Amino acid sequence: GLKGNIGYSQILFTRPAIKTWHQYALVFDKTAPAAKQVVPYVDGAAVPYVTLTTSANSNAFNADVLNVMSRNGQLLFGSGFLQDLRIYTRILTANDIGGLYQQDLQSLTCNSSGL
């Protein structure tokens, strides 16, 4: 989810198969309509999601806190491994995300010892 100057925009999507590598990409776009400010991708493709809450946020990200594999860094800690985290200063397109997935998949195929 995303918390902005107006409120929260939160989504849910089905978790993919476990015990295998997946690429997750989340696009946070405060210029989009409220229901599209958070869009998930799994393995290079947009996935269906359910919107829990929407807010038409318009503020900059600035010094927002990012919590990964937990809820607010306090509970619901995810088990597993995080291999790579990337934060971009621009909004990635579906083609960008698909291309990054193909690059990552090729890298894993060439160097499977990194898992």
JOPE-V765722 format. One record per residue. N is the residue number from 1. PSI is psi in radians with two decimals (NA if undefined). Layout:
n-><N;N>
psi-><PSI;PSI>
This chain:
n-><1;2;3;4;5;6;7;8;9;10;11;12;13;14;15;16;17;18;19;20;21;22;23;24;25;26;27;28;29;30;31;32;33;34;35;36;37;38;39;40;41;42;43;44;45;46;47;48;49;50;51;52;53;54;55;56;57;58;59;60;61;62;63;64;65;66;67;68;69;70;71;72;73;74;75;76;77;78;79;80;81;82;83;84;85;86;87;88;89;90;91;92;93;94;95;96;97;98;99;100;101;102;103;104;105;106;107;108;109;110;111;112;113;114;115>
psi-><3.04;2.25;2.21;-2.78;-0.35;-0.69;-2.70;2.53;1.97;2.50;2.83;2.47;2.75;2.28;2.38;3.13;2.50;2.95;0.54;2.76;2.41;2.60;2.18;2.37;2.29;2.18;2.09;1.98;1.73;-0.07;-0.19;2.85;2.70;-0.77;-0.16;0.30;-0.32;2.06;2.15;2.59;2.47;2.24;0.76;0.01;2.51;2.48;2.66;2.56;2.81;2.32;2.14;-0.88;2.62;2.51;2.44;1.26;2.53;0.02;2.87;2.79;-0.62;-2.02;0.69;2.60;2.37;2.07;2.32;2.35;0.51;2.94;1.89;0.45;0.26;-0.46;3.12;0.86;2.29;2.48;2.67;-2.87;2.47;1.99;-0.59;2.44;2.22;2.39;2.19;2.67;0.14;2.89;2.13;2.50;2.95;-0.66;-0.70;-0.84;-0.73;-0.71;-0.71;-0.69;-0.78;-0.70;-0.80;-0.72;-0.73;-0.70;-0.72;-0.64;-0.67;-0.47;1.25;-0.12;-0.16;-0.08;NA>
